[in-house]
Amino acid sequence: MIIKNNILVEDGWRVLRFNEQDTAETISVPEGKVIVPLKVWQAQRGQLLTRQQQGEVGVWFASDERPEDIKQDVQNFPVIAVDFPVFSDGRGYSIAYNLRARLGFSGELRAIGDVLRDQLFYMHRVGFNAFAPRPDRDIHEALKGFQDFSEVYQSSIDQKLPLFKRAHRKGGISNATVGGRNR
């Protein structure tokens, strides 16, 4: 099970991980729906392209990889995942934001790895819409993470305007007037 669009759904995808003896060129990509590491996509793109076009191959990024590396293929992936090797590694947030804001990816963007309830609200804000929480955590409890906050202050993928531009002031004071002077 994973969380997708704030509900629990069956996960039809398999995440391919390297073993010690594997290389990007030699690892065997199993049949069915599989999310491959970026390095595997780059090394085996020719063999995987047809499967990608059929909606059977996605790609996942390690936290030190750049989404620009798949710029030419980004819109053809049914799913892109970002791996969080440890919960304190925040580079995946930037990868997600760049996939959505700069590369225009509109498909399933999944957080994998060390994904915890406390992160889901913020991950959603930067563009993730699917989450595979750690197996040792209660996925039903993780769902509650989306309701941890009732309002957001900053702009992001999910809210284009910051709170100060959305707030309606009483007394006729506008956002552009401070202390009787226009900004």
C-alpha positions in Angstrom: 0.0 0.0 0.0 1.0 3.6 -0.7 -0.6 6.9 -0.1 -1.6 8.5 -3.4 -3.7 11.7 -3.6 -4.3 11.5 0.1 -5.8 8.0 0.1 -4.5 4.5 0.5 -4.1 2.6 -2.7 -2.5 -0.7 -3.8 1.0 -0.2 -5.2 1.3 -1.7 -8.6 4.9 -0.6 -9.0 8.1 -2.3 -8.0 11.2 -0.1 -7.0 14.4 -1.6 -8.5 17.4 -1.3 -6.1 21.0 -2.2 -6.7 22.7 -5.2 -5.1 26.5 -5.1 -4.5 27.3 -6.9 -7.7 25.0 -4.8 -9.9 25.9 -2.0 -12.2 23.7 0.3 -14.2 24.6 -1.5 -17.4 24.2 -5.1 -16.2 21.3 -5.0 -13.8 18.3 -6.9 -15.1 15.1 -4.9 -15.2 12.2 -7.3 -14.3 9.0 -7.4 -16.3 5.9 -5.5 -15.1 5.7 -2.0 -13.8 9.1 -1.0 -12.4 10.7 2.2 -11.2 14.4 2.1 -12.1 17.3 4.2 -10.7 18.2 7.2 -12.9 21.6 5.6 -13.7 19.8 2.5 -15.0 17.6 4.6 -17.2 20.6 6.5 -18.6 22.6 3.3 -19.2 19.7 1.2 -20.7 17.5 3.9 -22.2 17.4 2.3 -25.6 16.1 -1.0 -24.2 13.6 0.6 -21.8 12.1 3.3 -24.1 9.3 1.1 -25.5 8.4 -0.1 -22.0 8.4 3.6 -20.8 6.0 4.5 -23.7 3.7 1.7 -22.6 3.6 3.0 -19.1 5.6 0.3 -17.5 8.8 2.1 -16.6 9.3 4.9 -14.2 12.5 6.4 -12.8 13.8 7.3 -9.4 16.3 9.9 -8.3 18.9 9.5 -5.5 19.2 12.7 -3.5 22.4 13.8 -5.2 21.0 13.5 -8.8 19.5 16.3 -10.9 16.1 16.2 -12.6 17.5 18.1 -15.6 19.2 14.8 -16.5 15.9 13.5 -17.9 14.6 16.8 -19.3 13.9 15.2 -22.8 12.0 12.3 -21.3 10.3 13.8 -18.2 6.8 14.0 -19.7 6.8 10.4 -20.8 7.2 8.8 -17.4 4.0 7.7 -15.7 5.8 7.9 -12.3 8.9 9.6 -11.0 10.2 8.8 -7.5 12.6 10.6 -5.3 14.6 8.6 -2.7 15.1 10.0 0.8 18.0 7.9 2.2 17.5 9.4 5.6 14.7 11.7 6.8 17.1 14.5 7.5 18.3 14.7 3.8 16.2 17.5 2.4 17.6 17.5 -1.2 14.6 15.5 -2.4 12.4 18.5 -1.7 14.3 20.5 -4.3 14.2 17.7 -6.8 10.5 17.5 -6.5 10.0 21.3 -6.7 12.2 21.4 -9.8 10.4 18.5 -11.5 7.1 20.3 -11.1 8.0 24.0 -11.4 10.8 24.0 -13.9 10.3 20.8 -15.9 6.5 20.8 -15.8 6.1 17.2 -14.7 2.4 16.5 -14.1 2.4 12.7 -13.4 2.8 10.8 -10.2 5.6 12.1 -8.1 6.4 9.6 -5.4 8.5 10.0 -2.2 10.3 6.7 -1.3 12.9 5.7 1.3 13.0 7.1 4.8 9.6 8.8 4.5 7.9 9.7 7.8 4.5 11.2 8.7 6.1 14.4 9.9 7.3 15.1 6.3 4.2 14.4 4.3 2.6 17.8 4.6 5.8 19.5 3.4 6.4 16.9 0.7 3.0 17.6 -0.7 3.6 21.3 -0.7 6.6 20.9 -3.1 4.7 18.6 -5.5 4.7 15.0 -4.2 1.3 13.3 -4.7 2.3 9.8 -3.8 4.2 8.5 -0.7 5.7 5.2 0.3 6.2 5.5 4.1 8.8 3.3 5.8 7.5 -0.2 6.3 8.0 0.0 10.0 5.5 2.9 10.3 1.7 2.8 10.4 0.5 4.0 7.0 -2.9 4.9 8.5 -1.2 7.1 11.0 0.9 8.7 8.3 -2.3 9.8 6.5 -3.0 12.1 9.4 0.1 14.1 8.6 -1.8 16.0 5.8 -3.9 17.6 8.5 -1.1 18.7 10.8 -1.4 22.4 9.7 -4.5 24.4 8.7 -2.7 27.2 7.0 0.5 27.8 5.1 2.5 31.0 5.0 4.9 30.6 2.1 4.2 30.1 -1.6 4.9 26.8 -3.2 3.6 24.3 -5.7 0.3 23.8 -3.9 -0.2 27.5 -3.0 1.1 30.2 -5.4 0.5 33.2 -3.2 2.0 33.7 0.3 -0.4 34.3 3.2 0.2 38.0 3.4 -1.1 38.4 -0.2 -4.1 36.2 0.5 -5.1 37.9 3.8 -8.0 40.2 3.9 -7.4 43.1 6.2 -10.0 44.8 8.3 -10.2 48.6 8.4 -9.3 49.3 4.8 -5.6 48.7 5.3 -4.1 47.2 2.2 -1.0 45.1 1.8 0.6 48.0 -0.1 0.1 50.6 2.7 2.3 50.6 5.8 2.2 53.4 8.4 0.1 55.7 6.1 2.7 55.5 3.3 2.5 53.5 0.1 5.3 51.1 -0.4 
